């Protein structure tokens, strides 16, 4: 038997390190080649890393939220043959401390085999429970208050086994409130509560959530954007009554292989025309080089909310698409982002971003620019609104648009002209296709 040390591979051009998002294995697991071992987040995407060999996991290095450099050993296997490394007792010891931080599934003990948890805490009064970020996240997902769980680790640290045991057989500790319900004779005292006066209890709980993974990347990107880009915003209302009629007509007559059209594919195609009219808005600003790169191609980022946070998949070369192709490609990259299957190419290379707030509604917003782009468009919902036309009141379908611009590159006039140009195309949708 030998030891195979696996180094974090090169997972993309320019990527030199990755953040551990999830370990899918634990020490002692036996794996086959190509079984998934961990998920790593880079500046561009989350990548799942498969096992390079058949073997048994003997060491894991790097807990959830930790950074691993490309080329450094992240896991060791016991394999048939000589392997490629010698076992390290120090690494093996480190592995035992890292495993508890890795969010690997832990089987819950069977109910009939699980002793009732000890409800006497071994923590000092007034101190918060100690647990790894992975254990805290698992507790949060399971709705468990870690203050109620007794840790068996050093200094009362709560392990995954402690949490699993509690979930299998929870026992609430006695509290002073419970004892206060007993009378001096030992019998319980019940106090009737009227429907009009329900007692309210002050709450002091605090949930600790590590800022790791995608949330950390978003935080870093937002700080870079707002601290280096002088934003200005511009708002407008667009009458999409005619566009709504066209949208309904096209949807009613679409073929089986054509996607259902929302407003976004029309906005995407309208932006192709508007950005051609105002090319400064379809650009990237390189701070370090002090250069602006105007793009002929229109690569639109589509801000997409997922269970893992906000992603911005990219529809490439929208200028070469029609409204149906735009809709289909937008659905493809958005679905890939939601499922976690988007490639690095799907998540990079945008020249302008759309963030849709349609379901939320709202009167306006100040979207943060997706650096290094120079503009972003926020799309709100379209609602029936009374408007004055030629001195008479009509009910029209009105959509609100919010935009933000990098004032180092885009003057107020340019940003306003882009939005006004888009407004013209959307209010007269036939011109989008001319």
C-alpha positions in Angstrom: 0.0 0.0 0.0 1.1 3.5 -0.7 0.1 7.2 -0.1 -1.2 9.3 -3.0 -1.0 13.0 -2.2 -3.4 15.0 -4.4 -2.6 18.7 -5.1 -5.3 21.3 -5.9 -5.1 21.4 -9.7 -5.1 24.4 -12.0 -8.8 25.1 -12.3 -8.8 28.0 -14.6 -6.8 30.6 -16.4 -5.3 33.1 -13.9 -6.7 31.1 -10.8 -4.0 30.7 -8.2 -6.1 29.7 -5.2 -9.5 28.5 -4.2 -11.7 28.6 -1.1 -13.0 25.4 0.3 -16.8 25.4 0.0 -17.6 21.8 0.9 -15.8 18.6 1.5 -17.8 15.7 0.1 -15.7 13.0 1.8 -14.3 12.3 5.3 -11.2 10.5 6.6 -11.8 6.8 6.2 -14.0 7.0 3.2 -13.2 4.6 0.3 -13.5 6.2 -3.1 -13.4 5.3 -6.7 -11.7 7.4 -9.3 -13.8 10.4 -10.4 -15.9 10.3 -7.2 -16.4 14.0 -6.1 -14.2 15.0 -3.2 -14.7 18.7 -2.7 -16.1 21.9 -4.0 -13.7 24.9 -4.4 -14.7 28.5 -5.2 -12.5 30.7 -7.3 -12.9 34.3 -8.3 -14.9 33.0 -11.3 -16.9 30.0 -10.4 -17.5 27.1 -8.0 -15.7 24.0 -9.2 -16.3 20.4 -8.1 -13.0 18.4 -7.9 -13.1 14.6 -8.6 -10.8 12.0 -7.1 -7.8 11.1 -9.2 -7.5 7.6 -7.9 -9.2 4.6 -6.2 -8.3 4.7 -2.5 -9.1 5.4 1.1 -9.0 8.9 2.4 -6.3 9.3 5.1 -5.9 13.1 5.4 -7.9 16.2 4.5 -6.3 19.6 4.7 -8.2 22.9 4.7 -11.6 23.4 6.4 -14.6 25.1 5.0 -13.8 28.8 4.3 -10.1 28.2 4.2 -8.0 29.2 1.1 -5.9 26.5 -0.7 -3.2 27.5 -3.1 -3.2 25.8 -6.5 -0.4 23.1 -6.4 -0.6 22.5 -2.6 -1.7 19.1 -1.2 -5.3 19.1 -0.1 -6.1 15.4 0.4 -4.2 12.1 0.8 -5.3 8.6 -0.2 -4.1 5.2 0.8 -3.8 3.4 -2.6 -2.6 0.1 -4.0 1.0 0.2 -5.1 3.6 2.8 -4.2 1.6 6.0 -4.5 3.4 9.3 -5.0 4.2 10.4 -1.4 5.1 9.2 2.1 2.6 9.4 4.9 3.0 12.4 7.2 2.1 12.0 10.9 1.8 15.8 11.2 -0.6 15.9 8.3 -2.6 12.9 9.7 -2.9 14.7 13.0 -4.0 17.9 11.2 -6.6 15.9 9.3 -8.3 14.9 12.5 -8.8 18.5 13.4 -10.1 19.5 10.0 -12.7 16.8 9.5 -15.1 18.4 12.0 -15.1 21.6 10.0 -15.9 19.9 6.8 -19.7 19.8 6.0 -19.8 16.1 5.2 -23.0 14.2 5.9 -23.2 12.5 9.2 -25.6 9.7 9.7 -28.0 10.3 12.6 -27.9 7.7 15.3 -30.9 5.4 15.5 -33.4 6.6 18.0 -33.4 3.4 20.0 -29.6 3.4 20.3 -29.2 7.1 21.3 -28.9 7.9 25.0 -30.7 11.1 26.1 -28.2 14.0 25.8 -26.7 15.4 29.0 -28.5 18.7 29.6 -25.9 20.0 31.9 -23.6 22.4 30.0 -19.9 22.2 30.5 -19.5 25.8 29.2 -19.0 28.8 31.5 -22.2 30.7 32.1 -22.8 33.6 29.7 -20.4 32.3 27.0 -21.6 31.3 23.6 -21.2 27.7 22.4 -18.1 26.8 20.5 -18.5 25.0 17.2 -17.0 25.0 13.7 -18.6 27.1 11.0 -19.8 23.9 9.3 -21.5 22.7 12.5 -23.1 26.1 13.0 -24.4 26.1 9.4 -25.8 22.6 9.9 -27.5 23.7 13.1 -29.0 26.7 11.4 -30.4 24.6 8.6 -31.8 22.1 11.1 -33.3 24.9 13.2 -31.3 23.9 16.3 -30.2 26.5 18.9 -26.6 25.5 19.8 -27.1 26.9 23.3 -29.2 23.8 24.0 -26.6 21.4 22.8 -23.9 20.0 25.1 -20.5 19.7 23.4 -18.2 16.7 24.1 -15.1 18.3 22.5 -12.3 20.2 24.2 -13.7 23.1 26.4 -17.2 22.1 25.5 -16.8 22.4 21.7 -19.8 21.0 19.9 -19.0 18.4 17.3 -21.0 17.0 14.4 -21.7 13.9 16.5 -23.1 16.1 19.3 -25.4 17.9 16.9 -26.6 14.6 15.3 -27.3 13.1 18.7 -29.3 16.2 19.7 -31.3 16.2 16.5 -32.1 12.5 17.0 -33.2 13.0 20.7 -33.5 16.6 21.8 -34.0 17.3 25.5 -34.7 20.9 26.6 -32.7 21.9 29.7 -34.6 23.0 32.8 -34.9 26.8 33.1 -35.8 29.1 35.9 -39.0 29.9 34.0 -40.1 26.3 34.3 -39.5 26.2 38.1 -41.5 29.5 38.5 -44.6 27.7 37.4 -44.6 25.5 40.5 -46.3 26.5 43.7 -44.8 26.1 47.2 -46.7 22.9 47.6 -45.2 21.5 44.4 -48.3 21.6 42.3 -48.3 23.5 39.0 -50.1 26.8 38.7 -51.8 27.5 35.4 -52.6 31.1 34.5 -55.4 31.6 32.0 -54.4 33.8 29.0 -57.1 35.8 27.3 -57.1 36.0 23.5 -56.6 39.7 23.7 -53.5 39.7 25.8 -50.9 37.2 24.6 -47.6 37.4 26.5 -44.6 38.5 24.4 -41.1 37.4 25.4 -37.9 39.4 24.8 -35.3 37.5 22.7 -31.6 37.8 22.9 -30.3 35.0 20.6 -27.6 35.8 18.1 -26.8 33.5 15.1 -23.2 33.6 14.0 -22.9 33.1 10.2 -19.4 32.9 8.7 -18.9 35.1 5.6 -17.4 32.5 3.3 -17.7 31.1 -0.2 -19.9 33.1 -2.6 -21.1 35.5 0.1 -17.4 36.5 0.8 -16.8 37.0 -3.0 -19.9 39.1 -3.3 -18.9 41.2 -0.3 -15.4 41.8 -1.7 -16.7 42.7 -5.2 -19.3 45.1 -3.8 -16.7 46.8 -1.7 -14.4 47.2 -4.7 -17.3 48.6 -6.8 -18.6 51.2 -4.3 -15.1 52.3 -3.1 -13.5 52.7 -6.6 -16.5 53.7 -8.8 -18.2 57.0 -8.4 -21.8 55.9 -9.1 -24.6 58.1 -10.4 -28.1 56.8 -11.0 -30.8 57.6 -13.5 -34.5 56.5 -13.4 -37.2 56.4 -16.1 -40.7 55.1 -16.8 -41.5 53.2 -20.0 -44.9 52.6 -21.5 -44.8 48.9 -22.5 -48.4 48.6 -23.5 -47.6 47.8 -27.1 -44.7 45.6 -26.1 -47.1 43.6 -23.8 -49.5 43.1 -26.8 -46.6 41.9 -29.0 -45.3 39.6 -26.2 -48.7 38.0 -25.7 -49.1 37.6 -29.5 -45.7 35.9 -29.9 -46.3 33.6 -26.9 -49.7 32.6 -28.2 -48.2 31.6 -31.6 -44.8 30.2 -30.6 -43.8 26.7 -31.7 -43.2 23.9 -29.2 -39.5 24.3 -29.3 -39.6 28.1 -28.6 -39.4 29.4 -25.0 -42.0 31.5 -23.4 -41.1 35.2 -23.7 -40.8 37.5 -20.7 -39.9 41.2 -21.0 -36.2 40.5 -20.6 -35.4 39.1 -24.1 -37.0 42.3 -25.6 -35.0 44.4 -23.3 -31.8 42.5 -24.3 -32.5 43.1 -27.9 -33.4 46.8 -27.2 -30.1 47.2 -25.4 -28.2 45.9 -28.5 -29.7 48.8 -30.4 -29.3 51.3 -27.6 -25.7 50.4 -26.8 -24.9 50.7 -30.5 -26.3 54.3 -30.3 -24.3 54.9 -27.1 -21.1 52.8 -27.4 -19.4 54.4 -24.3 -21.9 52.5 -22.2 -20.8 49.0 -23.5 -17.3 49.2 -22.0 -14.9 47.9 -19.5 -12.7 50.2 -17.4 -9.3 48.9 -16.5 -8.3 50.9 -13.4 -4.7 49.8 -13.3 -4.0 50.4 -17.0 -6.1 53.6 -17.0 -7.8 52.5 -20.2 -11.4 52.1 -21.3 -12.2 49.2 -23.6 -15.3 49.7 -25.7 -16.8 46.5 -27.0 -18.6 45.9 -30.2 -19.9 42.6 -29.0 -22.8 42.8 -26.5 -22.2 40.3 -23.7 -25.1 40.7 -21.2 -24.7 39.6 -17.6 -28.1 38.5 -16.1 -28.0 38.8 -12.3 -29.6 35.6 -11.0 -30.5 34.8 -7.4 -29.8 31.2 -6.4 -29.9 29.2 -3.2 -26.2 29.8 -2.9 -26.3 33.5 -3.5 -26.2 35.9 -6.4 -24.6 34.8 -9.6 -24.2 36.7 -12.9 -24.3 34.3 -15.8 -23.5 35.8 -19.2 -25.4 35.7 -22.5 -22.6 36.1 -25.1 -23.0 37.9 -28.4 -26.6 39.0 -28.0 -26.1 41.2 -31.1 -26.1 38.0 -33.2 -29.3 36.7 -31.7 -33.1 37.2 -32.2 -35.6 37.5 -29.4 -36.2 33.7 -29.3 -32.5 32.8 -29.1 -31.9 35.5 -26.5 -34.7 34.0 -24.3 -33.4 30.4 -24.8 -29.8 31.3 -24.0 -30.8 33.4 -21.0 -32.8 30.5 -19.6 -29.8 28.1 -20.2 -27.2 30.1 -18.3 -29.6 31.2 -15.6 -30.7 27.6 -15.0 -27.1 26.5 -15.0 -26.3 29.1 -12.3 -29.2 28.0 -10.2 -28.2 24.3 -10.5 -24.5 25.0 -9.9 -23.5 23.6 -13.3 -22.5 26.9 -14.9 -19.0 26.9 -16.4 -16.4 29.6 -15.9 -17.1 30.8 -19.4 -20.8 31.1 -18.5 -20.0 33.3 -15.5 -17.4 35.6 -17.0 -16.9 38.1 -19.8 -19.9 40.4 -19.5 -19.8 44.0 -20.9 -23.1 45.2 -19.4 -25.4 43.8 -16.7 -29.2 43.6 -16.2 -30.6 43.0 -12.8 -34.3 42.2 -12.8 -36.4 43.4 -9.8 -39.7 42.6 -11.6 -41.1 40.2 -9.1 -40.3 42.6 -6.2 -41.7 45.7 -7.8 -40.5 48.8 -6.2 -40.4 52.4 -7.3 -36.7 52.5 -7.9 -33.3 51.3 -6.8 -29.6 52.1 -7.1 -28.0 48.9 -8.4 -24.3 48.5 -7.8 -22.2 48.3 -11.0 -20.7 44.9 -11.8 -17.1 46.0 -11.9 -15.2 46.4 -14.2 -18.2 47.3 -16.3 -19.3 51.0 -16.5 -23.1 50.6 -16.3 -26.0 48.4 -15.0 -29.7 48.4 -15.7 -32.4 47.6 -13.1 -35.7 46.4 -14.4 -38.8 46.7 -12.2 -42.3 45.3 -12.7 -44.8 46.6 -15.3 -48.1 47.7 -13.8 -51.4 49.2 -15.0 -51.1 52.9 -14.3 -53.3 55.9 -15.1 -51.5 58.4 -17.4 -52.4 61.6 -19.2 -52.3 61.4 -23.0 -53.4 64.4 -25.0 -55.4 65.8 -22.1 -57.3 62.6 -21.3 -56.6 59.9 -18.7 -55.8 56.4 -20.0 -54.7 53.2 -18.2 -51.3 52.1 -19.7 -48.8 49.4 -18.7 -45.8 51.2 -17.2 -42.4 49.7 -16.4 -39.8 51.5 -14.3 -36.1 51.3 -15.1 -33.2 52.1 -12.7 -29.7 52.5 -13.9 -26.3 53.2 -12.4 -23.2 54.5 -14.2 -19.5 54.9 -13.6 -19.1 58.7 -13.7 -15.3 58.4 -14.4 -16.3 57.1 -17.9 -20.0 57.8 -18.5 -21.2 61.4 -18.3 -24.7 62.1 -17.0 -25.8 62.9 -20.6 -24.5 59.6 -21.9 -26.2 57.5 -19.2 -29.5 59.3 -19.7 -29.3 59.0 -23.5 -28.8 55.2 -23.2 -31.9 54.9 -21.1 -33.9 57.2 -23.3 -32.8 55.3 -26.4 -33.9 52.0 -24.8 -37.2 53.6 -23.8 -37.8 54.5 -27.5 -37.2 51.0 -28.7 -39.4 49.4 -26.0 -42.3 51.8 -26.5 -42.2 51.2 -30.2 -41.2 47.5 -30.2 -41.3 47.1 -34.0 -38.2 49.3 -34.2 -36.3 46.6 -32.2 -36.5 44.3 -35.2 -35.8 46.9 -37.9 
